[in-house]
Amino acid sequence: MSSDLEPLAAFRLDGRVAIVTGASSGLGTRFAQILAAVGAKVVLAARRADRLAALAKEIPDAVPVTCDVANPTDNERLIATTLEHFGQIDILINNAGATDGGIAAEEETLEEFNRVVAVNQTASFHLATLVAPKMLARGSGSIVNIASIHGLCAGAPNNQAAYVASKSAVIGMTRELAVQWASRGVRVNAIAPAYFETELTTEMFANERSAAWIQRNTPMRRPGRAEELDGALLYLASDASSYVTGTTLVVDGGWTAR
């Protein structure tokens, strides 16, 4: 059969190297597992070394790198370690995140606001610009930023000014980097999930009132399941989306369509 009649082949990542930040739990763990399942060599980055080591045992050839993405030196070491092990970087998944959920804006300190922005937006920019030179020199690469529906709409009554501001910035940055690098073969896209049960949302799902709020406000009447991001991730990371850049793919059960 002709290769152009085998559409699933475009989703394969054999021979490619992917970095996943925030890989020690939740969606990051799932992303690393899924990328590896379709052939990628995966570098696992997060602050918790013990969790990374355990995950690395489950994924063939995975390389764990302890990294605080808010620390520029850690980011530089992450890229250097990846190149030392594999000699290339084909995919970057900017997944590490932080939230200020529950803090009213008038009570939020500048320190707290800056902490969230540093993890969610500044680190994503820094890592993207660190991997870009190698990708641009080769003429190919895919960067996927994990944004949020709250980069597109307000979080209230779940107060989170820094989170909303930083995820909005991630979406804008995705467009800008995509256009700057499009003619040189590097694609930059984002995924905007709605509410999925992760460490960042544990308290919301544990609270009966807030869990009911999520269900009531989601047209599909339920939160997302981790595996429901697999398709979006593989589409944007792989050649299946070779003519897609600068876009934000919303995976939200209809939240933003209301």
C-alpha positions in Angstrom: 0.0 0.0 0.0 1.2 3.5 -0.8 2.6 5.4 2.1 0.2 8.2 1.5 -2.7 5.8 2.1 -1.4 4.9 5.6 -2.5 7.9 7.6 -1.6 6.4 11.0 2.1 6.3 10.0 2.2 10.1 10.3 1.6 9.8 14.0 4.7 7.7 14.6 7.7 9.3 16.3 10.3 6.7 15.7 13.8 8.1 15.8 12.7 11.3 17.5 13.7 12.8 20.8 11.1 14.5 23.0 11.4 16.5 26.2 8.5 16.6 28.6 8.5 19.0 31.5 6.4 18.4 34.6 6.7 14.6 33.8 6.7 13.4 37.4 2.9 13.3 37.8 -0.5 13.7 36.1 -0.7 14.8 32.5 3.1 15.0 32.2 3.5 11.4 33.1 0.8 10.4 30.6 2.4 12.5 27.9 5.7 10.9 28.3 4.2 7.4 28.2 2.2 8.1 25.1 5.1 9.7 23.2 7.3 6.7 24.0 4.5 4.3 23.0 4.7 5.6 19.4 8.5 5.4 19.2 10.0 8.5 20.7 13.0 8.6 23.0 11.8 10.7 26.0 13.6 13.0 28.4 11.7 13.3 31.7 12.0 16.7 33.4 10.6 17.6 36.8 11.7 18.6 40.3 10.9 15.3 42.1 13.8 13.0 41.3 12.3 9.9 43.0 9.2 10.0 40.8 11.2 10.6 37.7 13.4 7.6 38.4 10.4 5.4 38.9 8.8 6.5 35.7 12.1 6.1 33.8 12.1 2.4 34.8 8.7 2.0 33.0 9.8 3.7 29.8 12.5 2.2 27.6 15.6 4.4 27.1 14.0 7.3 29.1 16.4 9.8 30.6 15.3 11.5 33.9 16.6 15.0 34.6 15.8 16.8 37.8 14.8 20.3 36.8 13.0 23.3 38.2 11.8 25.1 35.1 11.7 28.4 36.9 15.5 28.1 37.3 17.2 29.2 34.0 20.4 27.2 34.9 18.3 24.0 35.3 16.7 24.6 31.9 20.1 25.0 30.3 21.3 21.8 32.0 18.2 19.9 30.7 18.9 20.8 27.1 22.6 20.0 27.5 21.8 16.6 29.0 19.4 15.8 26.3 21.9 16.6 23.6 24.6 14.7 25.4 22.4 11.5 25.5 20.7 11.7 22.1 22.4 14.4 20.0 19.1 16.0 18.9 15.8 17.4 20.1 12.8 17.0 17.9 9.9 17.7 20.3 9.4 19.9 23.3 6.3 19.6 25.5 6.1 22.6 27.8 3.8 21.0 30.4 5.1 22.1 33.8 2.6 24.3 35.5 1.7 26.2 38.7 -1.5 27.9 39.9 -2.6 30.5 42.3 -6.2 29.1 42.4 -8.4 30.4 45.2 -6.5 33.7 45.8 -8.5 36.9 45.2 -6.6 39.3 43.1 -6.7 42.1 45.7 -5.1 39.7 48.2 -2.4 38.2 45.9 1.2 39.3 46.5 3.4 40.2 43.6 5.7 37.4 44.7 2.9 34.8 44.3 1.9 36.3 41.0 5.5 36.2 39.6 6.0 32.6 40.9 3.1 31.3 38.7 4.2 33.4 35.7 7.7 32.2 36.0 6.7 28.5 35.8 3.8 28.8 33.3 5.0 31.4 30.8 8.6 32.5 31.3 9.9 28.9 31.5 8.0 27.9 28.4 9.6 30.8 26.5 13.1 30.0 27.8 12.9 26.3 26.9 11.5 27.1 23.5 14.3 29.5 22.7 16.9 27.0 24.0 15.7 24.2 21.7 15.0 26.4 18.7 18.6 26.9 17.5 19.1 23.1 17.0 15.6 22.7 15.4 16.0 25.7 13.1 19.4 24.5 12.0 17.9 21.2 11.0 14.8 22.7 9.6 12.3 20.7 11.6 10.8 20.5 15.1 7.6 20.7 17.1 7.0 22.6 20.3 3.7 22.0 22.1 2.8 24.4 24.9 0.2 23.2 27.4 -2.1 26.2 27.9 -5.6 26.1 29.4 -9.1 27.1 28.6 -8.4 29.9 31.1 -6.0 31.3 28.6 -9.2 32.0 26.6 -11.7 32.8 29.3 -11.7 34.0 32.9 -11.4 31.6 35.8 -13.9 33.3 38.2 -15.4 32.3 40.5 -12.2 30.2 40.7 -10.0 33.1 41.4 -6.6 32.7 39.7 -5.3 36.0 38.2 -1.7 34.8 37.7 -2.8 31.5 36.2 -5.2 33.2 33.7 -2.6 35.9 32.8 0.2 33.4 32.3 -1.9 30.9 30.2 -3.2 33.8 28.1 0.4 34.8 27.5 1.3 31.2 26.6 -1.3 31.3 23.8 -0.1 34.7 22.5 3.5 33.5 22.7 2.6 30.4 20.8 1.3 32.4 17.9 4.3 34.7 17.8 7.0 32.0 17.9 5.0 30.0 15.3 5.1 32.9 12.8 8.7 33.7 13.5 9.9 30.2 12.9 7.3 28.9 10.4 9.4 29.4 7.2 12.3 27.6 8.8 10.4 24.3 9.6 9.7 24.7 13.3 6.1 24.5 14.4 4.7 25.9 17.6 1.2 25.0 18.8 -0.7 24.8 22.1 -3.3 22.6 23.8 -5.9 24.2 26.0 -7.4 21.6 28.3 -10.4 22.2 30.5 -10.6 20.6 33.9 -8.7 17.3 34.2 -8.0 15.7 37.6 -4.3 16.5 38.3 -2.2 17.7 41.3 -3.1 21.3 40.4 -6.8 20.5 40.6 -6.9 18.0 43.5 -8.5 20.4 45.9 -11.2 21.3 43.4 -12.2 17.7 42.8 -12.1 16.9 46.5 -14.5 19.6 47.2 -18.1 18.6 46.5 -19.2 22.1 45.6 -16.4 22.9 43.2 -16.6 19.4 41.6 -20.3 20.0 41.0 -19.5 23.4 39.5 -17.1 21.8 37.0 -19.7 19.2 36.0 -22.5 21.9 35.7 -20.5 24.2 33.6 -19.1 21.6 31.2 -21.6 20.9 28.4 -20.5 17.2 28.4 -21.3 17.2 32.1 -18.0 15.7 33.3 -14.3 16.5 33.6 -11.8 15.3 31.1 -9.9 12.0 31.3 -6.2 11.9 30.9 -6.3 9.7 27.8 -8.6 12.2 26.1 -5.6 14.4 25.5 -3.6 11.6 23.7 -4.9 12.5 20.3 -4.3 16.2 20.6 -0.8 15.6 21.9 0.2 13.1 19.1 -1.4 15.2 16.4 0.6 18.3 17.3 3.8 16.6 18.1 3.9 14.5 15.0 3.9 14.9 11.2 0.2 14.4 11.3 0.0 18.2 11.8 2.8 19.1 9.4 0.9 22.1 8.0 -0.4 23.3 11.4 1.4 26.0 13.4 0.3 28.8 15.7 -2.9 27.2 16.7 -4.4 26.4 20.1 -6.3 23.1 20.1 -9.0 23.2 22.8 -9.9 20.0 24.5 -12.7 21.1 26.9 -15.9 19.1 26.6 -17.5 22.2 25.1 -16.6 24.6 27.9 -15.5 27.5 25.7 -18.4 26.9 23.2 -21.0 27.9 25.8 
